[in-house]
Amino acid sequence: MQRFFKLKEFGTNIRTEIMAGITTFMTMAYILAVNPLVLGPSGLDTYGIFLATALAAGIFTLAMGLFVNFPVALAPGMGLNAYFATTVVASQATGHPISASMALAAVFMSGIIFLILTVTKVRQMLVVAVPDGLKHAITVGVGLFIAIIGLKTSGLMTISLDAFARDFAQGSYTNLGGSETVIHMGDLAEPGVWLTILGLIIIGALMVLRVRGAILFGILITTLIGAIPGVDVVDFGTLKGQDWVPDFSKLNFWDFDFADLFSTGILTAIATFTFVELFDTFGTLVGTANRAGFLKNKEEGNKRIGKAMIVDSLAVSGGAMLGTSTMTAFVESSAGIAEGGRTGLTSSTTGVLFLVSLFLAPIALLIPTPATSAALIIVGVLMMQSVKEIDFSDLTIGIPAFLTVAMMPFTYNIANGISFGIVSYVILATLANLRGEKKHNVHWLMWILFVLVIARYLFIGSEG
């Protein structure tokens, strides 16, 4: 194991890697419960969705560890699964022509497109084309994105929909006036909120005391506190009478409908799945690789990211074959990296746990949201450290870097942050070069991305 995963070369050991893998799993386990709830309205069998989620996450995360030696886990992406269920697939009452089987076919096709882009090394060129300042900004932005996920899911942060109490359709958007308060502090009387705060204190204290496995132990301690009578966030009594053996006959395997593959709606769905996943994965892989220190050796780091992108491409199509929405590299992998995970043993551990969760689903789903939320907020703190690598005094890189960082959490979308960073950098760097500075290289691929980003917002819109 030492030799296969090159543990000494990366300055780590078996215990650290396994602990990191368990930590990553603990922060990602929520997807096992959330994905069936999100995709359920699309018409797919919810238990089948659970099986697909656990199988796809287990198989392809294990592949990431064994074949790439990269400490990143894969699972159905949050946001893309909501887009799948609420935008691509509508309820039968609306008479929407796109079925769940057609939407799964669209996801499958987007995976094939990813694979072509990866094999031709177009995706790998992104790592070389994007300036270092923007790469660090992506890391920081992803960190804030992770933190805001933790703040929102814990209830520590709440969002006001409208000051005038107007009614809005589910999934719609409303523009609030500048004088209206949008983000609020959550109700501290709620057990989940103060348990999150307690989890933050516990994990923070363990990290300050330099306890190995601080995030994992913090999650476990917070979970145990949540089971104390009077708190009642965790109920171990739910384990009684549970069905522990998975029924694979309910798996939505190869549930594709290619009949209307070239209809306008499906083509739009394929384009959106492709665009969002392209930048989401790029941002996550670069952010986590940067955090793990892999990009210090650019040639080796770029090569590993390239291999990771191949597994990611196969995971998109493979996940669709099993019956779930778009698979993607999970930003929560940063929790394991923060615990010292540096090799594929970390992701292999996470993958095995996802496969084991098929038989131990009741236990895996006991970890409460406050425990994982606290861990995600702490990970956001750790990823913020890359901000010191950005030269904000050079506004040619400072402005795009800021937009990259700000747009990710405040629009709740990693792709938006990267898109605004690319567009603003190309414009400002070109202007700076025309002025005669000639110190900001604009790679030809950045120009292509510039055009694609503009086209994406013009034809698909900001909500795609």
ABEGO torsion letter per residue (X at the ends): XAAAAGAAAAGBBAAAAAAAAAAAAAAAAAAAAAAAAAAAAAGBBAAAAAAAAAAAAAAAAAAAAAAAGBABBBBBBBGAAAAAAAAABBBAAAGBABBAAAAAAAAAAAAAAAAAAAAAGAAAAAAAABBAAAAAAAAAAAAAAAAAAAAAAAGABBBBABAAGBBBBBGBBBBBBAABBABBBBBAABAAAAAAAAAAAAAAAAAAAGBBGAAAAAAAAAAAAAABBGAGABBAAAABGBBABBBAAABBBGBBBAAAAABAAAAAAAAAAAAAAAAAAAAAAAAAAAAAGAAABAAAAAAAAAAAAAAAAAAAAAAAAAGBBBBBBBAAAAAAAAAGBABAAAAAAAAAAAAAAAAAAAAAAABBAAAAAAAAAAAAAAAAAAAAABBAABAAAAAAAAAAAAAAAAAGBAAAAAAAAAAAAAAAAAAAAAAGAGABBBBAAAAAAAAAAAAAAAAAEAAX
